[in-house]
Amino acid sequence: MTTTYRHHIAGLNVDSVNGGTFDVINPATEEVAAVVARGDADDVNRAVRAASDAFRSGEWSRAKPAHRRKVLFKVADLIEARSDEIRALQTLEMGSPVGPPHAGPHPVIERSAWNFRFFAEEQELAEQRAFNRDDNLLTYTMSDPSGVFGLITPWNGPFMLSTWKMAPCLAYGNSAVHKPSELSPLSISVLCEIFVEAGLPDGVYNTVLGFGAEAGVPLVEHPDVVGVWFTGSPRTAMDIAGRCATQLKRTSFELGGKSATMIFDDADLDRAVPSAAAGIFNNTGQVCVAGSRILVQDGVFDEFVARFERAAQRFTVGDPNDPSTRVGPLVSKGQYERVMGYLELARAEGKVLFGGSRPEGIERGYYVAPTAIVEVDNSARICREEIFGPVAVIMKFSDVDEALAIANDSEYGLAGYAWTGSQHTAQYVAQRFSTGMIWINSGFDRDLRQPFGGMRLSGVGREGAHRSREFYTDERFVSFPITPR
Ligand code: NAD
């Protein structure tokens, strides 16, 4: 029997006001995975009212930081305890491979729990500043929660990316209305249950399920929503920015990328090759920080390409419920057709080294074989546009300045990776790579104290530690004279 997933408003799971629903499709089988409530402005109004009431009550917004910490640590513990269940729903909604058995929670789930623990501590330990201007004046700053935020998230990391937004939002005392992606709205239902069990007051966190135009737009435009934290595509961000501008709402945008991985002649290929392959084939390439453009110095180009092809063969494509599978399907029919369109283009703009089609022997599901394209120029559309699939372009360069010129010639500026044995090259590249985040001799890794975000079309705003606090709070000061003795 197909399960129905409903909105979570004021601590309860509820149907849409108009009773509407839509189907979520299992991308591995193309069958209906679940029926989901289809929210619109009426549901958003209900959720924002619940969030505003909860905020005004002060039960959470004025709670002692130590209490908020205790509740959010409980949330983190419960997330880890329900790791398998969350992973199973992510497999159903977006085809994420379950992966080999491992002791303890799945690494992605551990990161989700860590988001709550980190911001629970950050808000408790945050310092306030106080100044004595002279003997008779004391002034100090406060950071107060701002109110109700709209959190809008994409489909490619439905659980972890959502916790990344909501952990700071809630930790600093705000209420939230969350609109997950219509393509992958199932795993978040576990979090709704966890919040109730952990003792988060009803109405502090609410979810409205549904489509961007029907549920996202009314959330963004609701006058009681003080700000919108959005992760998704640049085009949607521009639409949200325009709507928020008319109400002077604060926004933060984490968007797409077309990130470059540079491989220099002196790179340690034993480490660089598997990392570059994981950087584009993990999560079927549906990763904002994917290293989708691989730039290789001419001295090691042939060796790199041969080794990269062998590494790609280890990314077994197939049923995401099979523990040996490393590459599952793309999330949806729309995304599959989009990636297939780029593969068609790739045959005109370059040469397909391997992949470039459906994997052989898989009849159903939105599967695309890991693919590499060579003999392509950075001006080609497949080098400039975010494909968001398991498709790497590999280009050649002869010196560090040429590598930087190619890497920085992009509308995006999210992540950059460089592999080199030379400290001087590493430092030279780091200083000139025009991206928000740079990893030298390593793949993606995240420290929540660092500013996460991108340049140009990759985003506006940064998240992490005090930057998240600044976004989610109003900093104010109090100034008062001390009566002279
Ligand atoms: P999308 O922009 O199509 O949708 C994202 C969310 O916005 C969904 O919940 C959608 O329903 C909602 N939405 C759509 N139109 C809306 C509107 N007009 N008003 C309000 N909400 C609206 O993006 P997607 O296809 O779901 O996600 C893929 C994109 O997200 C890629 O570009 C990827 O790089 C990016 N992304 C970025 C990061 C990051 O941290 N930088 C992380 C993950 C994904």
Residues whose N, C-alpha, C, O or C-beta is under 5 A from the ligand:
A	BS01	NAD	I152 T153 P154 W155 K179 P180 S181 E182 G210 F211 G212 A213 G216 V217 T231 G232 S233 T236 D239 E254 L255 G256 G257 C288 S458
